[in-house]
Amino acid sequence: MTGPLLEVDALTVDYQTESADVRAVNQVSFTVDPGEFLGIVGESGCGKSTLLFAVAQLLSPPGEIVAGKVMFHGRDMVRLGRGDLQSMRWRDYSIVMQSAMNALNPMKSIGAQFKDTLEAHDSVSKEDVGRRSIEVMELVGIDPAHLKSYPHQLSGGMRQRAMIAMALLFTPQLVIMDEPTSALDVVAQQSLMTKIKDLQRSLGFAIVFVTHDMSVVHRYSDRVLVMYAGQVAEAARTEEVFERPLHPYTRGLMSAFPSVRGPRRELIGIPGSPPDLARPPSGCLFHPRCPDVMPACLNREPELYSVGASQVRCLLYAEEARKAS
Amino acid sequence: MAVPAPNSPESTAEPLLRAVDLTKHFRLGGMFSKQVLHAVDDLSITIAEREIVALVGESGSGKSTVARLLAHIYQPTRGEIVYRGRSVRKLRSRRDLLWYRGEVAIVLQDPFSAFHPVFPISHGVMRNLALHRPELSGAERRREAERVCETVGLGPRMLDRYPYEMSGGERQRIGFAQALAVKPKLILADEPVSMLDVSIRVGVLNMMASLRDREGVSLLYITHDLASARYVADRIVVMYAGNIVEEGPTEAVLSNPKHPYTQLLLSAAAEPSEKEAEIAADSGEPPRVINPSEGCRFRWRCPYAIDECAQITPRPTPIGATQVACHVAVAEAERASNPASITR
């Protein structure tokens, strides 16, 4: 297959509230190649989860896609009907949610939930269900005996693994993950991430991975999309971002982590909090918190400029990008 | 084996808070059930004035139970808590309890269940003020509430919002604001930054450090993140399955961790600058603490476990500046200091 697996083009999502429409995702475009690991980073309220929901066509009112396309398998998912989407879900793409405890049915055993999923999307025999269930449990490294277990009987790490096992029932080409490790302890988190990466390498599916943890992104992703206030602030290959972060916000995110080994130094983080999207600031949305703010930032909205192979939404690079083109 | 002193040698002065052999068991199941969950076992901890102590461990290690015991929310099954020379167990009257709760405040872990859903945020903060600082007038209370809101980086507008209107990070900071309102001497902060965004996290950590430096507040900082513990804490206490496995001055513990569990935690701590580092093969499964038998509770996950580990529960033993509860590490340290007495 040539070309990207998933192509999101100028996707825009509004939440309609009584007082105003809130633009949670604003003209976001990105592509995911087959087998690629795309990390989407940003703080809470930056629209990253809304973006995932919009891509997966899981938005419910008051959220609504008002513009843009989501091309997957050559079809625009935004225009697809319920039935078409239903047949694509789990088979072609699947989703692993942040909290497995809430995503799994507490009243059913893990095996029964696997069976439901398999039967809903395929006509499978009882033997096939059993065989496939055991296969995916072994893939994620849980004893298949736990197919009989209920979600509450599993530890947090195992529940997340079970969710991932479920997402892999049909070997989809795309797995969307919304902070699957954020509720876990460091040790469990590392072991789960290593597992996800191993599975991705061996099965070759693409991952869109939402997180606020820069270190996870750095270790595992191929490309990074930094989001701020519903917009793409920076998009680049992972090494590029970490070697030469362009956007002041990206730099802030990267310097916000204390280190366990290096020298102990004071960190600054990013002062202030993300903007209220019902009343966004003028000009660059990041200007009230930006350490490198210029007078122009207050009234001129930056575009997404291309700098080398990266893209960045910051006026610091407007000149550079203009010269290059 | 020498019986370890409950306090580290340098703290000869009476610490702010001292807990000795703190134990909390929960009975599980029905009336005739014999299942007992050992959340905390024989834990001794001290917190000095102007000190940030980090209590590090994974979920299920009992660290939140320790916070609740110290906050006098749970009654210990066994053991004693002494706060400024007074036994917390003996605090019974409303006045004494109010005094203790004014001195020792707790910031809860889950900001989603910590607030009353039908009242605006100001309700909790103002109520705290009315209870603990009755000398303030209504207008002063409001001003004070706005001040603590600003201390945690929220605008005064926030006070009129309802919990459901706020993000997790905002709620977490309100939790801190609520605790700060009573001007406590000791804040028990149960994973105060685990649900916060990275950009705000550093702000809260810095705020904790400045509370210590400027206002002389002590903090028990409960976390599973070693990096942030290192960033703010003077001392680190590592817990596993209800026991302390290692404790000591922050740098002493982290530069040379002696307990295998501390080593595991340190190896799992992601460094933003490292690419797919070598990670110890460990599933991170939580320990079994229901009716635990004698012996080290880490032995099932421990790569160095010896026979002794299954028979005798290791007690914290001084090795250099730190205390370590591990037979193997203690034996190794003894061998290093006294090569003639090798018995194996």
HADDOCK unambig.tbl for C-alpha pairs under 7 A between the chains (distance, minus, plus):
assign (segid A and resid 43 and name CA) (segid B and resid 197 and name CA) 5.43 0.50 0.50
assign (segid A and resid 44 and name CA) (segid B and resid 197 and name CA) 6.49 0.50 0.50
assign (segid A and resid 185 and name CA) (segid B and resid 58 and name CA) 5.74 0.50 0.50
assign (segid A and resid 185 and name CA) (segid B and resid 59 and name CA) 6.74 0.50 0.50
assign (segid A and resid 185 and name CA) (segid B and resid 224 and name CA) 6.60 0.50 0.50
assign (segid A and resid 186 and name CA) (segid B and resid 224 and name CA) 6.89 0.50 0.50
assign (segid A and resid 186 and name CA) (segid B and resid 268 and name CA) 6.06 0.50 0.50
assign (segid A and resid 186 and name CA) (segid B and resid 269 and name CA) 6.37 0.50 0.50
assign (segid A and resid 187 and name CA) (segid B and resid 265 and name CA) 6.41 0.50 0.50
assign (segid A and resid 187 and name CA) (segid B and resid 268 and name CA) 5.35 0.50 0.50
assign (segid A and resid 187 and name CA) (segid B and resid 284 and name CA) 5.17 0.50 0.50
assign (segid A and resid 188 and name CA) (segid B and resid 283 and name CA) 5.92 0.50 0.50
assign (segid A and resid 188 and name CA) (segid B and resid 284 and name CA) 4.32 0.50 0.50
assign (segid A and resid 190 and name CA) (segid B and resid 268 and name CA) 6.14 0.50 0.50
assign (segid A and resid 191 and name CA) (segid B and resid 282 and name CA) 6.77 0.50 0.50
assign (segid A and resid 191 and name CA) (segid B and resid 283 and name CA) 5.90 0.50 0.50
assign (segid A and resid 212 and name CA) (segid B and resid 197 and name CA) 6.85 0.50 0.50
assign (segid A and resid 212 and name CA) (segid B and resid 198 and name CA) 6.89 0.50 0.50
assign (segid A and resid 214 and name CA) (segid B and resid 272 and name CA) 6.50 0.50 0.50
assign (segid A and resid 215 and name CA) (segid B and resid 270 and name CA) 6.20 0.50 0.50
assign (segid A and resid 215 and name CA) (segid B and resid 271 and name CA) 6.22 0.50 0.50
assign (segid A and resid 215 and name CA) (segid B and resid 272 and name CA) 4.09 0.50 0.50
assign (segid A and resid 218 and name CA) (segid B and resid 272 and name CA) 6.54 0.50 0.50
assign (segid A and resid 218 and name CA) (segid B and resid 275 and name CA) 6.63 0.50 0.50
assign (segid A and resid 219 and name CA) (segid B and resid 274 and name CA) 6.83 0.50 0.50
assign (segid A and resid 219 and name CA) (segid B and resid 275 and name CA) 4.66 0.50 0.50
assign (segid A and resid 219 and name CA) (segid B and resid 276 and name CA) 4.88 0.50 0.50
assign (segid A and resid 220 and name CA) (segid B and resid 276 and name CA) 6.95 0.50 0.50
assign (segid A and resid 253 and name CA) (segid B and resid 198 and name CA) 6.84 0.50 0.50
assign (segid A and resid 253 and name CA) (segid B and resid 199 and name CA) 6.10 0.50 0.50
assign (segid A and resid 256 and name CA) (segid B and resid 198 and name CA) 6.20 0.50 0.50
assign (segid A and resid 256 and name CA) (segid B and resid 199 and name CA) 5.98 0.50 0.50
assign (segid A and resid 256 and name CA) (segid B and resid 202 and name CA) 6.08 0.50 0.50
assign (segid A and resid 258 and name CA) (segid B and resid 227 and name CA) 5.53 0.50 0.50
assign (segid A and resid 258 and name CA) (segid B and resid 228 and name CA) 5.84 0.50 0.50
assign (segid A and resid 258 and name CA) (segid B and resid 231 and name CA) 6.12 0.50 0.50
assign (segid A and resid 259 and name CA) (segid B and resid 227 and name CA) 5.23 0.50 0.50
assign (segid A and resid 259 and name CA) (segid B and resid 271 and name CA) 6.42 0.50 0.50
assign (segid A and resid 260 and name CA) (segid B and resid 226 and name CA) 6.60 0.50 0.50
assign (segid A and resid 260 and name CA) (segid B and resid 227 and name CA) 4.46 0.50 0.50
assign (segid A and resid 260 and name CA) (segid B and resid 230 and name CA) 6.61 0.50 0.50
assign (segid A and resid 264 and name CA) (segid B and resid 231 and name CA) 6.83 0.50 0.50
assign (segid A and resid 267 and name CA) (segid B and resid 202 and name CA) 6.68 0.50 0.50
assign (segid A and resid 268 and name CA) (segid B and resid 202 and name CA) 6.67 0.50 0.50
assign (segid A and resid 269 and name CA) (segid B and resid 199 and name CA) 5.05 0.50 0.50
assign (segid A and resid 269 and name CA) (segid B and resid 200 and name CA) 6.81 0.50 0.50
assign (segid A and resid 269 and name CA) (segid B and resid 202 and name CA) 5.50 0.50 0.50
assign (segid A and resid 269 and name CA) (segid B and resid 203 and name CA) 6.53 0.50 0.50
assign (segid A and resid 270 and name CA) (segid B and resid 199 and name CA) 5.03 0.50 0.50
assign (segid A and resid 270 and name CA) (segid B and resid 200 and name CA) 6.85 0.50 0.50
